[in-house]
Amino acid sequence: MTQNPILKVLFTFQKYGVKSLLIGGQACIIYGAAEFSRDSDFIILCEPENLNKLKKALNSLKAKNIYLPPLREEFLNKGHACHFRCYARGVSGLRIAIIAKLRGCEDFKQLWKRKQIVKLPGNKIVQIIGLEDLVQSKKTQRDKDWWMLNRLVENDMILTKRPSRKKIKWWLLECRNSEKLIRLVKKNKELAKECILKRPLLKTALKGDVKKLQRELYKEELKEREKDEKYWLPLKKELETLRHKKVSPL
């Protein structure tokens, strides 16, 4: 965690009882895969009571809705992100993005069950999205997200000294470095064979064909990018409709 303003936002959310998880760049920092992020992104439980608590917390931060759509349950449930700029002392200029759905991920209640809790001095805590869900959320159209995804997985492979079978299987399904993936399958051939149905390119990894594996990894990435593009297309169209209707984000 690199910025005190982010902590103030987190603790304000906790003060008002907002059920939320830190996602995005700040979550990547906590997992050791990023050095800096100006953003503070959250996924929330999209229920009336929780939204009311969120609005109180945002008012306390003097946060203004700066882009469409406005903060409403109907838009959050469709997958839209609601963007705010803070103007309270200590957080002035900080951007907050609120979302209730992440493409390719399960619903908030499942993400909440798999959350990670980071303890801070003074009996403070930070609740963040689980690593596996964070990696899944990075399968977008943006180049920087794929770079971050790679960092998250590879960093976990370095830091985990005694991986469980479940952990190794996850690496087999998510590792995107061809040479590292080949080394991983050689050490875990039986587990790799179990994962082939979910990730067919592991057959190529087992054969040790680096160039072919690189092509297959690229094709795999392109499919995810296309899925993300299709997911956001109707949401972008709806935003354009709101702009033409001159709907205010406030």
C-alpha positions in Angstrom: 0.0 0.0 0.0 1.7 3.1 -1.2 -0.5 6.1 -0.4 -2.1 7.2 2.9 -5.1 8.6 1.1 -6.0 5.1 0.0 -5.9 4.0 3.6 -8.2 6.8 4.6 -10.7 5.7 2.0 -10.5 2.1 3.2 -10.9 3.0 6.8 -13.8 5.4 6.0 -15.6 2.5 4.2 -15.0 0.3 7.3 -16.3 3.1 9.6 -19.6 3.1 7.7 -19.8 -0.7 7.4 -19.5 -0.8 3.6 -19.1 -4.4 2.5 -16.4 -4.1 -0.2 -13.1 -5.5 -1.4 -10.1 -3.7 -2.7 -9.3 -4.7 -6.3 -7.2 -3.3 -9.2 -3.8 -1.7 -8.9 -3.8 -1.3 -5.2 -4.6 -5.0 -4.7 -1.7 -5.8 -7.1 0.6 -3.7 -4.9 -0.3 -5.8 -1.8 0.4 -9.0 -3.7 3.8 -7.6 -4.7 3.1 -7.3 -8.4 3.1 -3.5 -8.8 5.0 -0.5 -7.5 2.6 2.3 -7.8 -1.1 3.0 -8.6 -3.1 6.2 -8.3 -6.4 4.4 -8.5 -8.5 3.0 -5.7 -10.9 0.4 -7.1 -13.5 -1.5 -5.1 -16.0 -4.2 -5.8 -19.1 -4.0 -3.5 -22.1 -5.9 -2.4 -24.8 -4.4 -4.5 -27.7 -4.4 -2.1 -29.8 -1.4 -1.0 -28.5 -1.3 2.6 -24.9 -1.6 1.5 -25.4 1.1 -1.1 -26.8 3.4 1.5 -23.7 2.8 3.7 -21.5 3.4 0.6 -23.2 6.8 -0.1 -22.7 7.9 3.4 -19.0 7.0 3.2 -18.6 8.8 -0.1 -20.3 11.9 1.3 -17.8 11.8 4.2 -15.0 11.8 1.6 -16.7 14.6 -0.3 -16.6 12.3 -3.3 -18.4 13.5 -6.5 -19.6 11.3 -9.3 -17.4 12.4 -12.2 -18.5 10.2 -15.1 -21.6 8.4 -16.2 -23.4 6.3 -15.0 -24.7 7.6 -11.7 -24.4 5.4 -8.7 -27.5 3.3 -9.0 -28.2 -0.4 -8.4 -29.6 -0.9 -11.9 -26.3 0.2 -13.5 -24.0 -1.6 -11.0 -25.9 -4.9 -11.6 -25.3 -4.7 -15.3 -21.5 -4.4 -14.7 -21.0 -0.7 -15.0 -18.3 1.1 -13.0 -19.2 4.3 -11.2 -16.3 6.8 -10.9 -15.8 9.4 -8.2 -13.3 12.1 -7.3 -12.6 12.9 -3.6 -12.4 16.5 -2.3 -12.1 15.9 1.5 -9.0 16.9 3.3 -6.3 14.2 3.0 -7.8 12.5 0.0 -8.3 15.5 -2.3 -8.0 14.5 -6.0 -8.1 10.8 -5.3 -10.2 8.7 -7.8 -12.4 5.9 -6.6 -14.1 3.4 -8.9 -17.0 1.3 -7.7 -18.1 -1.9 -9.4 -20.4 -4.8 -8.4 -19.4 -7.3 -11.1 -16.1 -8.5 -12.6 -16.2 -10.2 -16.0 -15.3 -13.8 -15.7 -15.5 -13.9 -11.9 -18.1 -15.2 -9.6 -20.5 -12.9 -7.7 -19.5 -10.7 -4.8 -20.6 -13.2 -2.1 -18.3 -15.9 -3.5 -15.4 -13.3 -3.9 -16.1 -12.3 -0.2 -15.6 -15.9 0.9 -12.2 -16.1 -0.8 -11.0 -12.6 0.3 -7.6 -12.0 1.8 -7.3 -10.0 5.0 -4.1 -7.9 5.5 -3.3 -6.8 9.0 -1.9 -3.3 9.6 -0.5 -1.6 12.7 -3.0 -0.4 15.2 -5.3 -3.4 14.8 -6.3 -2.1 11.3 -7.1 -4.5 8.5 -7.5 -4.3 4.7 -9.8 -6.7 2.9 -8.8 -7.4 -0.6 -9.9 -9.7 -3.4 -8.3 -13.2 -3.4 -5.3 -13.7 -5.7 -6.9 -16.2 -8.0 -9.9 -13.9 -8.5 -7.6 -10.9 -9.0 -5.8 -12.7 -11.8 -9.0 -13.7 -13.4 -10.2 -10.0 -13.3 -7.1 -9.0 -15.2 -8.1 -10.9 -18.4 -9.2 -7.7 -20.2 -8.4 -5.9 -23.4 -5.7 -3.8 -21.8 -2.0 -4.7 -22.4 -1.1 -3.5 -18.9 -3.5 -5.9 -17.3 -1.9 -8.9 -19.0 1.5 -7.7 -17.9 0.2 -7.4 -14.4 -1.5 -10.9 -14.6 1.9 -12.4 -15.5 3.6 -10.6 -12.6 1.0 -11.8 -10.1 1.3 -15.5 -11.1 5.1 -15.5 -11.4 5.5 -13.6 -8.1 3.3 -16.2 -6.4 5.4 -19.0 -7.9 8.5 -17.4 -6.4 7.1 -16.7 -3.0 5.3 -20.0 -2.4 7.9 -22.3 -1.0 5.7 -25.4 -0.3 2.9 -25.3 -2.8 -0.1 -27.5 -2.4 -1.5 -29.6 -5.2 -4.3 -27.1 -5.6 -1.8 -24.2 -5.9 0.3 -26.1 -8.5 -2.8 -26.8 -10.5 -3.6 -23.1 -10.5 -0.2 -22.3 -11.7 -0.6 -24.8 -14.5 -3.8 -23.1 -15.6 -2.6 -19.6 -15.3 1.2 -19.4 -16.0 1.8 -17.5 -19.2 5.6 -17.7 -19.6 6.3 -20.5 -22.0 9.6 -21.6 -20.6 8.5 -21.5 -17.0 5.3 -23.4 -17.9 7.4 -26.1 -19.6 9.6 -26.4 -16.5 6.5 -26.5 -14.3 4.8 -29.4 -16.3 8.0 -31.4 -16.3 8.1 -31.3 -12.5 4.4 -32.0 -12.2 3.5 -34.3 -15.2 0.6 -36.1 -13.6 -1.0 -32.9 -12.4 -0.5 -31.3 -15.8 -2.3 -34.2 -17.5 -5.2 -33.7 -15.1 -5.4 -30.0 -16.2 -5.3 -30.6 -20.0 -9.1 -30.7 -20.3 -9.3 -27.2 -18.9 -6.2 -26.0 -20.7 -5.4 -28.0 -23.8 -2.1 -26.1 -24.5 -0.6 -28.1 -21.7 -0.2 -30.9 -24.2 2.3 -28.7 -26.1 4.0 -27.7 -22.8 4.5 -31.4 -22.0 6.2 -31.9 -25.4 8.5 -29.0 -24.6 7.8 -27.2 -27.9 8.5 -23.5 -26.8 7.6 -21.8 -30.1 4.3 -23.6 -30.6 3.5 -23.0 -26.9 4.1 -19.3 -27.3 1.7 -19.2 -30.3 -1.0 -21.1 -28.3 -0.6 -18.8 -25.3 -1.1 -15.8 -27.6 -4.2 -17.3 -29.1 -5.5 -18.1 -25.6 -5.0 -14.4 -24.6 -6.7 -13.2 -27.8 -9.8 -15.2 -26.9 -10.0 -13.6 -23.5 -9.5 -10.2 -25.0 -12.4 -10.8 -27.4 -14.6 -12.0 -24.6 -13.9 -8.8 -22.7 -14.6 -6.7 -25.7 -18.0 -8.4 -26.3 -18.8 -8.0 -22.6 -18.2 -4.2 -22.6 -19.7 -3.4 -25.9 -23.4 -3.2 -24.8 -22.3 -1.3 -21.6 -20.4 1.3 -23.7 -23.5 1.7 -26.0 -25.6 2.3 -22.9 -23.2 5.0 -21.7 -23.5 6.7 -25.1 -27.3 6.6 -24.8 -27.1 8.2 -21.4 -24.8 10.9 -22.7 -27.2 11.7 -25.6 -30.0 12.0 -23.1 -27.8 14.3 -21.1 -28.2 12.3 -17.9 -26.2 13.8 -15.0 -23.7 11.5 -13.2 -24.8 13.2 -9.9 
